[in-house]
Amino acid sequence: MGSRKRTKIKPQRTRNTVDGRCPKCTTIVKFNVSGTVGDEFYECTGCMSKYHVDDL
């Protein structure tokens, strides 16, 4: 019997993303959501500006 090479599976990075319109660059982009529940921040992937949930 031949030996099988074991491959290591890297854990995938999961990010919370939300689609929306950025008020600064006015394009529809995906926002990265970070922060604690109830106090989240949205970060625009286009212009990299951060917004509080209540600001949008």
All heavy atoms as a GROMACS GRO file, in nm:
protein
  440
    1MET      N    1   0.082  -0.117   0.000
    1MET     CA    2   0.000   0.000   0.000
    1MET      C    3   0.088   0.125   0.000
    1MET      O    4   0.186   0.131   0.071
    1MET     CB    5  -0.086   0.003   0.125
    1MET     CG    6  -0.183  -0.109   0.136
    1MET     SD    7  -0.342  -0.034   0.128
    1MET     CE    8  -0.439  -0.176   0.099
    2GLY      N    9   0.047   0.223  -0.077
    2GLY     CA   10   0.121   0.348  -0.083
    2GLY      C   11   0.078   0.442   0.031
    2GLY      O   12  -0.028   0.428   0.089
    3SER      N   13   0.164   0.533   0.059
    3SER     CA   14   0.130   0.628   0.165
    3SER      C   15   0.056   0.747   0.105
    3SER      O   16   0.082   0.788  -0.008
    3SER     CB   17   0.257   0.675   0.237
    3SER     OG   18   0.338   0.746   0.146
    4ARG      N   19  -0.038   0.795   0.181
    4ARG     CA   20  -0.117   0.909   0.136
    4ARG      C   21  -0.064   1.035   0.200
    4ARG      O   22  -0.040   1.040   0.321
    4ARG     CB   23  -0.262   0.891   0.181
    4ARG     CG   24  -0.357   0.901   0.066
    4ARG     CD   25  -0.492   0.861   0.109
    4ARG     NE   26  -0.556   0.971   0.180
    4ARG     CZ   27  -0.676   0.964   0.232
    4ARG    NH1   28  -0.744   0.854   0.225
    4ARG    NH2   29  -0.728   1.068   0.294
    5LYS      N   30  -0.046   1.139   0.121
    5LYS     CA   31   0.000   1.266   0.175
    5LYS      C   32  -0.118   1.336   0.241
    5LYS      O   33  -0.223   1.353   0.181
    5LYS     CB   34   0.057   1.353   0.063
    5LYS     CG   35   0.114   1.482   0.113
    5LYS     CD   36   0.172   1.564   0.000
    5LYS     CE   37   0.225   1.694   0.053
    5LYS     NZ   38   0.272   1.780  -0.052
    6ARG      N   39  -0.099   1.374   0.364
    6ARG     CA   40  -0.204   1.446   0.435
    6ARG      C   41  -0.195   1.593   0.402
    6ARG      O   42  -0.088   1.652   0.409
    6ARG     CB   43  -0.188   1.430   0.584
    6ARG     CG   44  -0.248   1.307   0.638
    6ARG     CD   45  -0.254   1.323   0.785
    6ARG     NE   46  -0.382   1.276   0.831
    6ARG     CZ   47  -0.405   1.234   0.952
    6ARG    NH1   48  -0.309   1.237   1.040
    6ARG    NH2   49  -0.523   1.191   0.986
    7THR      N   50  -0.307   1.651   0.370
    7THR     CA   51  -0.309   1.795   0.344
    7THR      C   52  -0.370   1.863   0.465
    7THR      O   53  -0.466   1.815   0.524
    7THR     CB   54  -0.392   1.827   0.219
    7THR    OG1   55  -0.524   1.778   0.238
    7THR    CG2   56  -0.332   1.765   0.096
    8LYS      N   57  -0.315   1.973   0.499
    8LYS     CA   58  -0.368   2.051   0.610
    8LYS      C   59  -0.468   2.150   0.554
    8LYS      O   60  -0.439   2.224   0.461
    8LYS     CB   61  -0.256   2.126   0.682
    8LYS     CG   62  -0.162   2.035   0.756
    8LYS     CD   63  -0.060   2.114   0.832
    8LYS     CE   64   0.035   2.022   0.906
    8LYS     NZ   65   0.135   2.095   0.980
    9ILE      N   66  -0.584   2.147   0.612
    9ILE     CA   67  -0.688   2.240   0.567
    9ILE      C   68  -0.681   2.364   0.653
    9ILE      O   69  -0.694   2.358   0.775
    9ILE     CB   70  -0.828   2.174   0.578
    9ILE    CG1   71  -0.834   2.051   0.489
    9ILE    CG2   72  -0.936   2.273   0.542
    9ILE    CD1   73  -0.960   1.971   0.507
   10LYS      N   74  -0.662   2.479   0.588
   10LYS     CA   75  -0.657   2.605   0.660
   10LYS      C   76  -0.800   2.650   0.689
   10LYS      O   77  -0.886   2.640   0.604
   10LYS     CB   78  -0.586   2.711   0.577
   10LYS     CG   79  -0.441   2.683   0.553
   10LYS     CD   80  -0.378   2.792   0.474
   10LYS     CE   81  -0.231   2.763   0.447
   10LYS     NZ   82  -0.170   2.866   0.366
   11PRO      N   83  -0.823   2.698   0.809
   11PRO     CA   84  -0.959   2.747   0.838
   11PRO      C   85  -0.988   2.874   0.756
   11PRO      O   86  -0.902   2.960   0.743
   11PRO     CB   87  -0.955   2.778   0.987
   11PRO     CG   88  -0.812   2.793   1.020
   11PRO     CD   89  -0.736   2.708   0.922
   12GLN      N   90  -1.107   2.879   0.701
   12GLN     CA   91  -1.143   2.995   0.621
   12GLN      C   92  -1.178   3.111   0.712
   12GLN      O   93  -1.240   3.093   0.815
   12GLN     CB   94  -1.261   2.962   0.531
   12GLN     CG   95  -1.229   2.867   0.421
   12GLN     CD   96  -1.348   2.846   0.331
   12GLN    OE1   97  -1.460   2.880   0.365
   12GLN    NE2   98  -1.325   2.789   0.216
   13ARG      N   99  -1.136   3.228   0.670
   13ARG     CA  100  -1.170   3.348   0.745
   13ARG      C  101  -1.310   3.392   0.707
   13ARG      O  102  -1.340   3.410   0.589
   13ARG     CB  103  -1.074   3.461   0.709
   13ARG     CG  104  -0.963   3.480   0.806
   13ARG     CD  105  -0.879   3.594   0.764
   13ARG     NE  106  -0.887   3.700   0.863
   13ARG     CZ  107  -0.816   3.810   0.859
   13ARG    NH1  108  -0.736   3.832   0.759
   13ARG    NH2  109  -0.827   3.899   0.952
   14THR      N  110  -1.393   3.406   0.804
   14THR     CA  111  -1.528   3.451   0.775
   14THR      C  112  -1.543   3.595   0.824
   14THR      O  113  -1.496   3.630   0.931
   14THR     CB  114  -1.633   3.362   0.844
   14THR    OG1  115  -1.608   3.362   0.984
   14THR    CG2  116  -1.627   3.220   0.791
   15ARG      N  117  -1.606   3.673   0.744
   15ARG     CA  118  -1.631   3.812   0.780
   15ARG      C  119  -1.777   3.840   0.757
   15ARG      O  120  -1.837   3.792   0.662
   15ARG     CB  121  -1.549   3.906   0.692
   15ARG     CG  122  -1.400   3.891   0.712
   15ARG     CD  123  -1.332   4.014   0.671
   15ARG     NE  124  -1.324   4.099   0.788
   15ARG     CZ  125  -1.251   4.206   0.797
   15ARG    NH1  126  -1.180   4.244   0.696
   15ARG    NH2  127  -1.248   4.278   0.905
   16ASN      N  128  -1.833   3.919   0.844
   16ASN     CA  129  -1.969   3.964   0.823
   16ASN      C  130  -1.967   4.077   0.721
   16ASN      O  131  -1.899   4.178   0.740
   16ASN     CB  132  -2.030   4.015   0.954
   16ASN     CG  133  -2.061   3.905   1.049
   16ASN    OD1  134  -2.069   3.790   1.009
   16ASN    ND2  135  -2.080   3.938   1.174
   17THR      N  136  -2.038   4.059   0.613
   17THR     CA  137  -2.045   4.163   0.511
   17THR      C  138  -2.191   4.194   0.482
   17THR      O  139  -2.276   4.106   0.487
   17THR     CB  140  -1.975   4.120   0.380
   17THR    OG1  141  -2.033   4.000   0.334
   17THR    CG2  142  -1.826   4.102   0.401
   18VAL      N  143  -2.216   4.320   0.452
   18VAL     CA  144  -2.351   4.368   0.421
   18VAL      C  145  -2.340   4.455   0.297
   18VAL      O  146  -2.249   4.536   0.285
   18VAL     CB  147  -2.407   4.450   0.539
   18VAL    CG1  148  -2.542   4.509   0.505
   18VAL    CG2  149  -2.416   4.366   0.663
   19ASP      N  150  -2.432   4.436   0.203
   19ASP     CA  151  -2.437   4.522   0.085
   19ASP      C  152  -2.508   4.652   0.120
   19ASP      O  153  -2.604   4.652   0.196
   19ASP     CB  154  -2.510   4.453  -0.030
   19ASP     CG  155  -2.434   4.334  -0.084
   19ASP    OD1  156  -2.311   4.334  -0.073
   19ASP    OD2  157  -2.498   4.243  -0.138
   20GLY      N  158  -2.461   4.761   0.061
   20GLY     CA  159  -2.526   4.890   0.085
   20GLY      C  160  -2.460   4.998   0.004
   20GLY      O  161  -2.362   4.976  -0.067
   21ARG      N  162  -2.514   5.118   0.015
   21ARG     CA  163  -2.461   5.235  -0.056
   21ARG      C  164  -2.382   5.320   0.041
   21ARG      O  165  -2.432   5.361   0.143
   21ARG     CB  166  -2.573   5.316  -0.117
   21ARG     CG  167  -2.524   5.432  -0.200
   21ARG     CD  168  -2.638   5.508  -0.265
   21ARG     NE  169  -2.710   5.426  -0.360
   21ARG     CZ  170  -2.676   5.412  -0.488
   21ARG    NH1  171  -2.571   5.475  -0.535
   21ARG    NH2  172  -2.748   5.337  -0.567
   22CYS      N  173  -2.257   5.345   0.007
   22CYS     CA  174  -2.169   5.426   0.092
   22CYS      C  175  -2.205   5.573   0.074
   22CYS      O  176  -2.213   5.622  -0.039
   22CYS     CB  177  -2.023   5.402   0.054
   22CYS     SG  178  -1.907   5.500   0.150
   23PRO      N  179  -2.224   5.646   0.184
   23PRO     CA  180  -2.258   5.788   0.170
   23PRO      C  181  -2.142   5.875   0.123
   23PRO      O  182  -2.164   5.983   0.068
   23PRO     CB  183  -2.302   5.829   0.311
   23PRO     CG  184  -2.255   5.723   0.402
   23PRO     CD  185  -2.233   5.600   0.321
   24LYS      N  186  -2.018   5.828   0.138
   24LYS     CA  187  -1.903   5.908   0.098
   24LYS      C  188  -1.869   5.889  -0.050
   24LYS      O  189  -1.859   5.984  -0.125
   24LYS     CB  190  -1.782   5.874   0.184
   24LYS     CG  191  -1.663   5.962   0.158
   24LYS     CD  192  -1.551   5.933   0.254
   24LYS     CE  193  -1.433   6.023   0.227
   24LYS     NZ  194  -1.320   5.993   0.314
   25CYS      N  195  -1.854   5.762  -0.093
   25CYS     CA  196  -1.816   5.738  -0.232
   25CYS      C  197  -1.936   5.710  -0.322
   25CYS      O  198  -1.920   5.692  -0.442
   25CYS     CB  199  -1.714   5.625  -0.241
   25CYS     SG  200  -1.768   5.467  -0.178
   26THR      N  201  -2.058   5.706  -0.266
   26THR     CA  202  -2.186   5.692  -0.336
   26THR      C  203  -2.190   5.575  -0.434
   26THR      O  204  -2.249   5.585  -0.540
   26THR     CB  205  -2.226   5.822  -0.409
   26THR    OG1  206  -2.131   5.849  -0.511
   26THR    CG2  207  -2.238   5.939  -0.314
   27THR      N  208  -2.126   5.465  -0.400
   27THR     CA  209  -2.135   5.344  -0.482
   27THR      C  210  -2.191   5.232  -0.396
   27THR      O  211  -2.184   5.236  -0.274
   27THR     CB  212  -1.997   5.302  -0.536
   27THR    OG1  213  -1.908   5.284  -0.426
   27THR    CG2  214  -1.940   5.405  -0.631
   28ILE      N  215  -2.248   5.131  -0.460
   28ILE     CA  216  -2.299   5.016  -0.388
   28ILE      C  217  -2.183   4.921  -0.366
   28ILE      O  218  -2.122   4.873  -0.462
   28ILE     CB  219  -2.414   4.949  -0.466
   28ILE    CG1  220  -2.530   5.045  -0.479
   28ILE    CG2  221  -2.456   4.821  -0.398
   28ILE    CD1  222  -2.642   4.995  -0.565
   29VAL      N  223  -2.150   4.899  -0.240
   29VAL     CA  224  -2.034   4.818  -0.203
   29VAL      C  225  -2.072   4.720  -0.094
   29VAL      O  226  -2.183   4.722  -0.042
   29VAL     CB  227  -1.916   4.906  -0.153
   29VAL    CG1  228  -1.861   4.993  -0.263
   29VAL    CG2  229  -1.960   4.990  -0.035
   30LYS      N  230  -1.978   4.635  -0.057
   30LYS     CA  231  -1.994   4.547   0.057
   30LYS      C  232  -1.928   4.615   0.178
   30LYS      O  233  -1.816   4.661   0.169
   30LYS     CB  234  -1.930   4.412   0.032
   30LYS     CG  235  -2.004   4.328  -0.069
   30LYS     CD  236  -1.946   4.189  -0.072
   30LYS     CE  237  -2.018   4.102  -0.172
   30LYS     NZ  238  -2.152   4.068  -0.133
   31PHE      N  239  -2.001   4.621   0.288
   31PHE     CA  240  -1.948   4.675   0.412
   31PHE      C  241  -1.902   4.561   0.500
   31PHE      O  242  -1.971   4.462   0.515
   31PHE     CB  243  -2.057   4.754   0.488
   31PHE     CG  244  -2.093   4.884   0.425
   31PHE    CD1  245  -2.209   4.897   0.352
   31PHE    CD2  246  -2.013   4.995   0.442
   31PHE    CE1  247  -2.245   5.018   0.296
   31PHE    CE2  248  -2.046   5.116   0.387
   31PHE     CZ  249  -2.163   5.127   0.314
   32ASN      N  250  -1.783   4.574   0.558
   32ASN     CA  251  -1.736   4.481   0.659
   32ASN      C  252  -1.794   4.527   0.793
   32ASN      O  253  -1.780   4.642   0.831
   32ASN     CB  254  -1.584   4.480   0.668
   32ASN     CG  255  -1.521   4.422   0.544
   32ASN    OD1  256  -1.578   4.334   0.481
   32ASN    ND2  257  -1.403   4.470   0.509
   33VAL      N  258  -1.859   4.435   0.863
   33VAL     CA  259  -1.923   4.468   0.990
   33VAL      C  260  -1.831   4.424   1.103
   33VAL      O  261  -1.786   4.310   1.106
   33VAL     CB  262  -2.060   4.398   1.002
   33VAL    CG1  263  -2.126   4.434   1.133
   33VAL    CG2  264  -2.150   4.435   0.886
   34SER      N  265  -1.802   4.514   1.196
   34SER     CA  266  -1.719   4.481   1.311
   34SER      C  267  -1.777   4.547   1.434
   34SER      O  268  -1.860   4.636   1.425
   34SER     CB  269  -1.574   4.527   1.288
   34SER     OG  270  -1.570   4.667   1.274
   35GLY      N  271  -1.734   4.503   1.548
   35GLY     CA  272  -1.782   4.559   1.674
   35GLY      C  273  -1.876   4.463   1.744
   35GLY      O  274  -1.909   4.356   1.695
   36THR      N  275  -1.918   4.503   1.862
   36THR     CA  276  -2.007   4.420   1.941
   36THR      C  277  -2.151   4.436   1.893
   36THR      O  278  -2.184   4.533   1.826
   36THR     CB  279  -1.999   4.457   2.090
   36THR    OG1  280  -2.035   4.595   2.104
   36THR    CG2  281  -1.860   4.436   2.144
   37VAL      N  282  -2.235   4.342   1.930
   37VAL     CA  283  -2.374   4.346   1.888
   37VAL      C  284  -2.442   4.467   1.950
   37VAL      O  285  -2.432   4.492   2.069
   37VAL     CB  286  -2.446   4.215   1.931
   37VAL    CG1  287  -2.593   4.223   1.899
   37VAL    CG2  288  -2.383   4.096   1.863
   38GLY      N  289  -2.510   4.543   1.868
   38GLY     CA  290  -2.574   4.666   1.914
   38GLY      C  291  -2.485   4.787   1.900
   38GLY      O  292  -2.531   4.900   1.912
   39ASP      N  293  -2.356   4.768   1.875
   39ASP     CA  294  -2.261   4.878   1.859
   39ASP      C  295  -2.168   4.846   1.743
   39ASP      O  296  -2.047   4.849   1.756
   39ASP     CB  297  -2.182   4.898   1.989
   39ASP     CG  298  -2.101   5.026   1.987
   39ASP    OD1  299  -2.144   5.124   1.924
   39ASP    OD2  300  -1.992   5.028   2.048
   40GLU      N  301  -2.228   4.814   1.628
   40GLU     CA  302  -2.149   4.772   1.513
   40GLU      C  303  -2.098   4.892   1.433
   40GLU      O  304  -2.158   4.998   1.432
   40GLU     CB  305  -2.231   4.683   1.419
   40GLU     CG  306  -2.268   4.550   1.477
   40GLU     CD  307  -2.410   4.546   1.525
   40GLU    OE1  308  -2.473   4.653   1.529
   40GLU    OE2  309  -2.457   4.438   1.560
   41PHE      N  310  -1.986   4.870   1.366
   41PHE     CA  311  -1.930   4.966   1.273
   41PHE      C  312  -1.927   4.905   1.135
   41PHE      O  313  -1.894   4.788   1.119
   41PHE     CB  314  -1.787   5.006   1.314
   41PHE     CG  315  -1.783   5.097   1.432
   41PHE    CD1  316  -1.766   5.045   1.560
   41PHE    CD2  317  -1.797   5.232   1.418
   41PHE    CE1  318  -1.762   5.127   1.669
   41PHE    CE2  319  -1.794   5.317   1.527
   41PHE     CZ  320  -1.776   5.264   1.654
   42TYR      N  321  -1.963   4.983   1.035
   42TYR     CA  322  -1.955   4.939   0.896
   42TYR      C  323  -1.833   5.004   0.833
   42TYR      O  324  -1.813   5.124   0.847
   42TYR     CB  325  -2.079   4.980   0.818
   42TYR     CG  326  -2.205   4.903   0.848
   42TYR    CD1  327  -2.209   4.807   0.948
   42TYR    CD2  328  -2.321   4.926   0.776
   42TYR    CE1  329  -2.324   4.736   0.975
   42TYR    CE2  330  -2.437   4.856   0.804
   42TYR     CZ  331  -2.438   4.761   0.903
   42TYR     OH  332  -2.551   4.691   0.929
   43GLU      N  333  -1.751   4.923   0.765
   43GLU     CA  334  -1.633   4.977   0.696
   43GLU      C  335  -1.652   4.954   0.547
   43GLU      O  336  -1.668   4.842   0.501
   43GLU     CB  337  -1.507   4.906   0.744
   43GLU     CG  338  -1.382   4.958   0.678
   43GLU     CD  339  -1.257   4.888   0.728
   43GLU    OE1  340  -1.267   4.794   0.809
   43GLU    OE2  341  -1.149   4.928   0.682
   44CYS      N  342  -1.650   5.062   0.470
   44CYS     CA  343  -1.667   5.055   0.325
   44CYS      C  344  -1.543   4.992   0.263
   44CYS      O  345  -1.431   5.031   0.294
   44CYS     CB  346  -1.691   5.195   0.269
   44CYS     SG  347  -1.702   5.200   0.090
   45THR      N  348  -1.563   4.893   0.176
   45THR     CA  349  -1.448   4.830   0.111
   45THR      C  350  -1.395   4.914  -0.004
   45THR      O  351  -1.285   4.890  -0.052
   45THR     CB  352  -1.485   4.691   0.060
   45THR    OG1  353  -1.598   4.701  -0.025
   45THR    CG2  354  -1.518   4.597   0.175
   46GLY      N  355  -1.470   5.014  -0.049
   46GLY     CA  356  -1.425   5.100  -0.158
   46GLY      C  357  -1.335   5.212  -0.110
   46GLY      O  358  -1.222   5.228  -0.156
   47CYS      N  359  -1.384   5.292  -0.015
   47CYS     CA  360  -1.307   5.409   0.030
   47CYS      C  361  -1.248   5.389   0.169
   47CYS      O  362  -1.181   5.478   0.220
   47CYS     CB  363  -1.394   5.534   0.027
   47CYS     SG  364  -1.535   5.528   0.139
   48MET      N  365  -1.272   5.273   0.232
   48MET     CA  366  -1.217   5.235   0.362
   48MET      C  367  -1.257   5.331   0.475
   48MET      O  368  -1.188   5.342   0.574
   48MET     CB  369  -1.064   5.224   0.356
   48MET     CG  370  -1.014   5.122   0.255
   48MET     SD  371  -1.083   4.959   0.276
   48MET     CE  372  -0.994   4.904   0.418
   49SER      N  373  -1.371   5.400   0.461
   49SER     CA  374  -1.418   5.484   0.570
   49SER      C  375  -1.512   5.404   0.658
   49SER      O  376  -1.581   5.313   0.613
   49SER     CB  377  -1.487   5.608   0.514
   49SER     OG  378  -1.591   5.571   0.426
   50LYS      N  379  -1.516   5.438   0.789
   50LYS     CA  380  -1.595   5.364   0.885
   50LYS      C  381  -1.715   5.447   0.928
   50LYS      O  382  -1.704   5.568   0.946
   50LYS     CB  383  -1.511   5.327   1.006
   50LYS     CG  384  -1.403   5.227   0.976
   50LYS     CD  385  -1.332   5.183   1.100
   50LYS     CE  386  -1.226   5.080   1.067
   50LYS     NZ  387  -1.159   5.029   1.184
   51TYR      N  388  -1.828   5.379   0.946
   51TYR     CA  389  -1.951   5.445   0.986
   51TYR      C  390  -2.014   5.365   1.099
   51TYR      O  391  -2.010   5.243   1.100
   51TYR     CB  392  -2.051   5.452   0.870
   51TYR     CG  393  -1.999   5.528   0.752
   51TYR    CD1  394  -1.950   5.460   0.641
   51TYR    CD2  395  -1.996   5.665   0.752
   51TYR    CE1  396  -1.902   5.529   0.533
   51TYR    CE2  397  -1.948   5.735   0.643
   51TYR     CZ  398  -1.901   5.666   0.533
   51TYR     OH  399  -1.851   5.734   0.426
   52HIS      N  400  -2.075   5.434   1.193
   52HIS     CA  401  -2.152   5.369   1.297
   52HIS      C  402  -2.284   5.326   1.237
   52HIS      O  403  -2.331   5.384   1.140
   52HIS     CB  404  -2.175   5.467   1.414
   52HIS     CG  405  -2.216   5.397   1.538
   52HIS    ND1  406  -2.346   5.382   1.571
   52HIS    CD2  407  -2.144   5.340   1.638
   52HIS    CE1  408  -2.355   5.316   1.685
   52HIS    NE2  409  -2.232   5.291   1.728
   53VAL      N  410  -2.347   5.222   1.291
   53VAL     CA  411  -2.471   5.169   1.236
   53VAL      C  412  -2.579   5.275   1.231
   53VAL      O  413  -2.654   5.286   1.134
   53VAL     CB  414  -2.518   5.048   1.320
   53VAL    CG1  415  -2.657   5.004   1.279
   53VAL    CG2  416  -2.422   4.932   1.303
   54ASP      N  417  -2.587   5.361   1.333
   54ASP     CA  418  -2.690   5.463   1.338
   54ASP      C  419  -2.668   5.575   1.237
   54ASP      O  420  -2.761   5.649   1.205
   54ASP     CB  421  -2.698   5.523   1.478
   54ASP     CG  422  -2.736   5.418   1.582
   54ASP    OD1  423  -2.804   5.321   1.544
   54ASP    OD2  424  -2.698   5.434   1.698
   55ASP      N  425  -2.546   5.591   1.184
   55ASP     CA  426  -2.516   5.698   1.090
   55ASP      C  427  -2.568   5.669   0.950
   55ASP      O  428  -2.589   5.760   0.871
   55ASP     CB  429  -2.365   5.723   1.082
   55ASP     CG  430  -2.310   5.775   1.214
   55ASP    OD1  431  -2.392   5.822   1.297
   55ASP    OD2  432  -2.188   5.766   1.234
   56LEU      N  433  -2.589   5.541   0.917
   56LEU     CA  434  -2.632   5.507   0.782
   56LEU      C  435  -2.778   5.514   0.768
   56LEU      O  436  -2.870   5.527   0.789
   56LEU     CB  437  -2.585   5.368   0.742
   56LEU     CG  438  -2.434   5.354   0.733
   56LEU    CD1  439  -2.397   5.209   0.703
   56LEU    CD2  440  -2.378   5.443   0.628
   0.00000   0.00000   0.00000
